[in-house]
Amino acid sequence: MAIPNIQKLSYAELVELQSRVNGLIDQRRSEEQAKIREMAAELAAGAGFSLEEVVANGEAGKRGTRKGVKVALKYRNPKDPSQTWTGRGRQPRWLVAELEKGKKREAFLIQ
């Protein structure tokens, strides 16, 4: 394949060349994706699955699927029972203040 000497091209010619190259890249990308999708579908069918089943099941094991899971409360402020903490993340201000006064964290455990 002969590669043109792009050093001698004008700005307009370079822009046109870039446009043509980008168009070809998009076209080839679509062709490659379709080819790979077809090969994957054949492989899945050979194992008795549809491609959609394989892709959907693969996403179930992704990280972050536990988002929104409730965690049990471990600590409660005796002065204001509405203030609680699970023991995860930053310590709440009320607990930090009590710990600075010399109290132990265990004193705030929910029984």
N, CA, C and O of each residue as an XYZ file, in Angstrom:
444
protein
N       0.847     -1.181      0.000
C       0.000      0.000      0.000
C       0.888      1.239      0.000
O       1.780      1.382      0.837
N       0.638      2.102     -0.920
C       1.428      3.330     -1.029
C       0.843      4.379     -0.094
O      -0.344      4.696     -0.159
N       1.676      4.900      0.757
C       1.256      5.941      1.688
C       1.672      7.283      1.099
O       2.846      7.492      0.797
N       0.708      8.196      0.936
C       1.060      9.488      0.328
C       1.960     10.287      1.261
O       1.920     10.124      2.481
N       2.761     11.143      0.669
C       3.617     12.028      1.452
C       2.732     13.167      1.963
O       2.472     14.137      1.251
N       2.281     13.030      3.192
C       1.326     14.008      3.735
C       1.994     15.328      4.106
O       1.306     16.316      4.361
N       3.311     15.356      4.138
C       4.023     16.591      4.464
C       3.776     17.683      3.420
O       3.842     18.872      3.732
N       3.491     17.273      2.185
C       3.328     18.240      1.094
C       1.870     18.635      0.865
O       1.585     19.472      0.009
N       0.934     18.035      1.629
C      -0.482     18.343      1.433
C      -0.831     19.675      2.083
O      -0.250     20.066      3.096
N      -1.788     20.357      1.481
C      -2.265     21.619      2.047
C      -3.188     21.309      3.231
O      -3.554     20.160      3.474
N      -3.549     22.370      3.955
C      -4.453     22.214      5.092
C      -5.779     21.608      4.641
O      -6.277     20.669      5.261
N      -6.343     22.139      3.573
C      -7.630     21.640      3.071
C      -7.528     20.172      2.668
O      -8.444     19.390      2.923
N      -6.424     19.802      2.043
C      -6.234     18.407      1.632
C      -6.090     17.496      2.858
O      -6.588     16.371      2.866
N      -5.404     17.995      3.889
C      -5.254     17.205      5.118
C      -6.599     17.003      5.810
O      -6.886     15.916      6.311
N      -7.419     18.048      5.836
C      -8.744     17.941      6.451
C      -9.587     16.938      5.681
O     -10.281     16.120      6.286
N      -9.537     16.990      4.352
C     -10.277     16.045      3.514
C      -9.783     14.617      3.757
O     -10.581     13.687      3.879
N      -8.466     14.457      3.825
C      -7.893     13.131      4.087
C      -8.333     12.615      5.451
O      -8.682     11.443      5.591
N      -8.318     13.484      6.454
C      -8.748     13.100      7.795
C     -10.206     12.672      7.793
O     -10.569     11.685      8.433
N     -11.033     13.401      7.085
C     -12.449     13.066      7.000
C     -12.652     11.701      6.363
O     -13.453     10.897      6.839
N     -11.922     11.444      5.284
C     -12.036     10.148      4.605
C     -11.533      9.016      5.496
O     -12.135      7.944      5.541
N     -10.430      9.256      6.203
C      -9.875      8.235      7.094
C     -10.848      7.953      8.235
O     -11.082      6.792      8.570
N     -11.417      8.996      8.834
C     -12.379      8.801      9.922
C     -13.602      8.026      9.452
O     -14.116      7.168     10.169
N     -14.067      8.334      8.239
C     -15.200      7.595      7.682
C     -14.878      6.124      7.498
O     -15.695      5.259      7.815
N     -13.676      5.838      6.980
C     -13.258      4.441      6.791
C     -13.078      3.732      8.128
O     -13.424      2.558      8.265
N     -12.541      4.441      9.108
C     -12.369      3.840     10.437
C     -13.730      3.448     11.015
O     -13.886      2.345     11.538
N     -14.709      4.338     10.924
C     -16.050      4.030     11.427
C     -16.656      2.841     10.701
O     -17.273      1.973     11.317
N     -16.472      2.810      9.378
C     -17.012      1.710      8.579
C     -16.355      0.382      8.967
O     -17.043     -0.618      9.172
N     -15.042      0.376      9.067
C     -14.335     -0.859      9.409
C     -14.669     -1.312     10.829
O     -14.776     -2.507     11.101
N     -14.829     -0.359     11.712
C     -15.195     -0.694     13.095
C     -16.539     -1.414     13.121
O     -16.690     -2.434     13.793
N     -17.509     -0.882     12.391
C     -18.826     -1.513     12.330
C     -18.741     -2.910     11.725
O     -19.379     -3.843     12.211
N     -17.950     -3.049     10.662
C     -17.788     -4.355     10.023
C     -17.152     -5.363     10.972
O     -17.601     -6.505     11.070
N     -16.105     -4.933     11.669
C     -15.417     -5.822     12.617
C     -16.344     -6.223     13.767
O     -16.371     -7.384     14.174
N     -17.100     -5.257     14.285
C     -18.030     -5.557     15.373
C     -19.080     -6.561     14.929
O     -19.413     -7.482     15.675
N     -19.603     -6.391     13.720
C     -20.615     -7.319     13.218
C     -20.021     -8.718     13.069
O     -20.671     -9.710     13.399
N     -18.789     -8.795     12.571
C     -18.128    -10.085     12.397
C     -17.909    -10.774     13.747
O     -18.159    -11.971     13.886
N     -17.447    -10.017     14.729
C     -17.200    -10.577     16.065
C     -18.508    -10.979     16.727
O     -18.583    -12.022     17.377
N     -19.546    -10.152     16.564
C     -20.855    -10.474     17.124
C     -21.380    -11.783     16.534
O     -21.941    -12.614     17.249
N     -21.195    -11.960     15.232
C     -21.643    -13.186     14.557
C     -20.868    -14.404     15.069
O     -21.454    -15.460     15.307
N     -19.554    -14.254     15.236
C     -18.737    -15.362     15.746
C     -19.141    -15.709     17.179
O     -19.221    -16.885     17.536
N     -19.396    -14.693     17.994
C     -19.801    -14.922     19.382
C     -21.163    -15.610     19.441
O     -21.379    -16.490     20.275
N     -22.079    -15.215     18.562
C     -23.409    -15.830     18.528
C     -23.296    -17.295     18.133
O     -23.985    -18.144     18.698
N     -22.430    -17.602     17.167
C     -22.225    -18.995     16.759
C     -21.630    -19.817     17.899
O     -22.045    -20.952     18.133
N     -20.673    -19.250     18.597
C     -20.045    -19.946     19.730
C     -21.064    -20.198     20.837
O     -21.107    -21.289     21.407
N     -21.880    -19.199     21.143
C     -22.907    -19.348     22.175
C     -23.937    -20.389     21.752
O     -24.356    -21.216     22.561
N     -24.347    -20.348     20.475
C     -25.335    -21.319     19.977
C     -24.782    -22.730     20.042
O     -25.519    -23.672     20.335
N     -23.508    -22.888     19.776
C     -22.877    -24.201     19.862
C     -22.908    -24.771     21.273
O     -22.884    -25.988     21.455
N     -22.961    -23.895     22.269
C     -23.022    -24.331     23.662
C     -24.461    -24.366     24.175
O     -24.696    -24.675     25.343
N     -25.425    -24.049     23.307
C     -26.826    -24.118     23.700
C     -27.386    -22.849     24.301
O     -28.418    -22.888     24.971
N     -26.727    -21.720     24.075
C     -27.184    -20.437     24.611
C     -27.414    -19.450     23.485
O     -26.921    -19.629     22.371
N     -28.169    -18.405     23.789
C     -28.240    -17.286     22.860
C     -27.185    -16.273     23.299
O     -26.751    -16.280     24.450
N     -26.786    -15.423     22.395
C     -25.790    -14.406     22.733
C     -26.307    -13.491     23.835
O     -25.543    -13.070     24.704
N     -27.608    -13.181     23.802
C     -28.199    -12.312     24.823
C     -28.116    -12.940     26.211
O     -27.875    -12.243     27.196
N     -28.315    -14.258     26.290
C     -28.211    -14.943     27.583
C     -26.802    -14.853     28.138
O     -26.608    -14.602     29.327
N     -25.826    -15.058     27.277
C     -24.430    -15.036     27.716
C     -24.049    -13.637     28.186
O     -23.397    -13.487     29.220
N     -24.446    -12.619     27.441
C     -24.093    -11.245     27.801
C     -24.818    -10.821     29.070
O     -24.213    -10.188     29.935
N     -26.103    -11.157     29.203
C     -26.871    -10.768     30.391
C     -26.321    -11.431     31.636
O     -26.217    -10.783     32.678
N     -25.967    -12.705     31.560
C     -25.431    -13.403     32.722
C     -24.058    -12.889     33.090
O     -23.702    -12.890     34.269
N     -23.284    -12.455     32.132
C     -21.953    -11.926     32.410
C     -22.000    -10.638     33.199
O     -21.080    -10.348     33.964
N     -23.053     -9.861     33.029
C     -23.156     -8.589     33.729
C     -23.612     -8.767     35.170
O     -23.444     -7.857     35.981
N     -24.189     -9.924     35.506
C     -24.686    -10.142     36.866
C     -23.547    -10.211     37.873
O     -23.737     -9.887     39.045
N     -22.368    -10.629     37.430
C     -21.259    -10.772     38.358
C     -20.370     -9.561     38.450
O     -19.327     -9.618     39.101
N     -20.743     -8.467     37.821
C     -19.910     -7.278     37.840
C     -19.877     -6.667     39.228
O     -20.807     -6.817     40.021
N     -18.799     -5.985     39.494
C     -18.630     -5.317     40.774
C     -19.696     -4.237     40.934
O     -20.095     -3.596     39.961
N     -20.142     -4.048     42.140
C     -21.106     -3.002     42.414
C     -22.542     -3.478     42.415
O     -23.465     -2.670     42.515
N     -22.741     -4.789     42.306
C     -24.108     -5.296     42.290
C     -24.747     -5.234     43.666
O     -25.959     -5.413     43.783
N     -23.968     -4.984     44.713
C     -24.503     -4.915     46.067
C     -24.918     -3.501     46.443
O     -25.247     -3.240     47.600
N     -24.908     -2.610     45.506
C     -25.242     -1.220     45.804
C     -26.642     -1.130     46.389
O     -27.593     -1.703     45.858
N     -26.747     -0.416     47.472
C     -28.042     -0.221     48.093
C     -28.377     -1.250     49.164
O     -29.469     -1.216     49.731
N     -27.451     -2.168     49.449
C     -27.702     -3.184     50.470
C     -27.642     -2.507     51.838
O     -26.700     -1.773     52.139
N     -28.642     -2.759     52.647
C     -28.684     -2.169     53.989
C     -27.717     -2.909     54.908
O     -27.577     -4.130     54.839
N     -27.058     -2.140     55.766
C     -26.119     -2.681     56.733
C     -26.694     -2.437     58.123
O     -27.260     -1.378     58.398
N     -26.541     -3.424     58.988
C     -27.083     -3.316     60.346
C     -26.385     -2.192     61.118
O     -25.183     -1.970     60.966
N     -27.152     -1.500     61.935
C     -26.610     -0.437     62.781
C     -25.823     -1.062     63.927
O     -26.232     -2.076     64.493
N     -24.688     -0.448     64.264
C     -23.864     -0.982     65.351
C     -23.756     -0.033     66.541
O     -23.605     -0.471     67.681
N     -23.833      1.277     66.268
C     -23.610      2.262     67.330
C     -24.762      3.259     67.374
O     -25.331      3.621     66.344
N     -25.096      3.699     68.598
C     -26.173      4.676     68.781
C     -25.724      5.711     69.804
O     -25.053      5.380     70.782
N     -26.098      6.961     69.572
C     -25.799      8.048     70.493
C     -26.834      7.992     71.617
O     -28.022      8.173     71.353
N     -26.419      7.746     72.863
C     -27.392      7.661     73.955
C     -28.099      8.993     74.238
O     -29.205      9.001     74.778
N     -27.475     10.105     73.882
C     -28.093     11.410     74.101
C     -29.164     11.703     73.057
O     -30.117     12.433     73.328
N     -29.010     11.138     71.873
C     -29.980     11.329     70.790
C     -30.084     10.005     70.029
O     -29.309      9.773     69.102
N     -31.023      9.135     70.400
C     -31.135      7.808     69.795
C     -31.370      7.810     68.285
O     -31.218      6.770     67.643
N     -31.731      8.935     67.714
C     -31.918      8.974     66.262
C     -30.581      9.001     65.528
O     -30.527      8.747     64.325
N     -29.494      9.311     66.253
C     -28.169      9.341     65.645
C     -27.524      7.965     65.788
O     -27.241      7.500     66.892
N     -27.303      7.333     64.646
C     -26.731      5.985     64.638
C     -25.588      5.930     63.636
O     -25.385      6.848     62.841
N     -24.837      4.811     63.695
C     -23.713      4.596     62.787
C     -23.544      3.105     62.575
O     -23.685      2.323     63.515
N     -23.245      2.705     61.351
C     -23.080      1.283     61.030
C     -21.684      0.772     61.335
O     -21.459     -0.438     61.352
N     -20.738      1.680     61.575
C     -19.362      1.267     61.794
C     -18.558      1.321     60.506
O     -17.375      0.980     60.491
N     -19.195      1.749     59.433
C     -18.516      1.877     58.149
C     -18.393      3.351     57.786
O     -19.238      4.171     58.144
N     -17.331      3.665     57.075
C     -17.136      5.050     56.648
C     -16.623      5.918     57.780
O     -16.160      5.411     58.802
N     -16.704      7.214     57.599
C     -16.214      8.155     58.615
C     -17.057      8.072     59.873
O     -18.266      7.848     59.824
N     -16.391      8.259     60.995
C     -17.110      8.285     62.267
C     -17.942      9.559     62.333
O     -17.478     10.624     61.928
N     -19.164      9.457     62.839
C     -19.988     10.661     62.961
C     -19.412     11.616     64.011
O     -18.680     11.206     64.912
N     -19.755     12.878     63.874
C     -19.216     13.900     64.780
C     -19.535     13.608     66.239
O     -18.688     13.801     67.111
N     -20.751     13.146     66.511
C     -21.126     12.878     67.899
C     -20.227     11.810     68.513
O     -19.880     11.897     69.691
N     -19.846     10.800     67.726
C     -18.990      9.739     68.243
C     -17.563     10.238     68.433
O     -16.919      9.918     69.433
N     -17.071     11.016     67.483
C     -15.719     11.571     67.606
C     -15.626     12.432     68.857
O     -14.645     12.356     69.597
N     -16.649     13.253     69.094
C     -16.644     14.128     70.270
C     -16.620     13.307     71.560
O     -15.900     13.645     72.500
N     -17.406     12.232     71.605
C     -17.441     11.392     72.810
C     -16.118     10.647     73.005
O     -15.660     10.486     74.137
N     -15.508     10.194     71.916
C     -14.227      9.489     72.025
C     -13.137     10.435     72.507
O     -12.244     10.022     73.247
N     -13.197     11.706     72.096
C     -12.218     12.689     72.553
C     -12.369     12.983     74.042
O     -11.414     13.401     74.697
N     -13.567     12.765     74.574
C     -13.795     12.955     76.007
C     -13.264     11.775     76.799
O     -13.279     11.807     78.029
N     -12.794     10.734     76.123
C     -12.208      9.595     76.810
C     -13.101      8.370     76.869
O     -12.704      7.357     77.446
N     -14.284      8.425     76.298
C     -15.178      7.270     76.316
C     -14.705      6.239     75.288
O     -14.018      6.578     74.324
N     -15.075      5.001     75.505
C     -14.724      3.897     74.587
C     -15.831      3.711     73.574
O     -17.005      3.937     73.865
N     -15.445      3.297     72.384
C     -16.412      3.074     71.320
C     -17.404      1.990     71.718
O     -18.575      2.066     71.346
N     -16.966      0.996     72.457
C     -17.836     -0.113     72.864
C     -19.020      0.360     73.701
O     -20.048     -0.314     73.756
N     -18.882      1.521     74.358
C     -19.946      2.047     75.192
C     -21.165      2.450     74.355
O     -22.253      2.616     74.905
N     -21.007      2.606     73.058
C     -22.100      3.048     72.182
C     -22.671      1.922     71.337
O     -23.537      2.149     70.492
N     -22.181      0.698     71.569
C     -22.697     -0.445     70.812
C     -24.187     -0.653     71.091
O     -24.654     -0.492     72.218
N     -24.919     -1.015     70.035
C     -26.335     -1.315     70.193
C     -26.432     -2.758     70.657
O     -25.877     -3.656     70.024
N     -27.134     -2.984     71.756
C     -27.241     -4.337     72.335
C     -28.255     -5.166     71.620
O     -28.469     -6.324     71.978
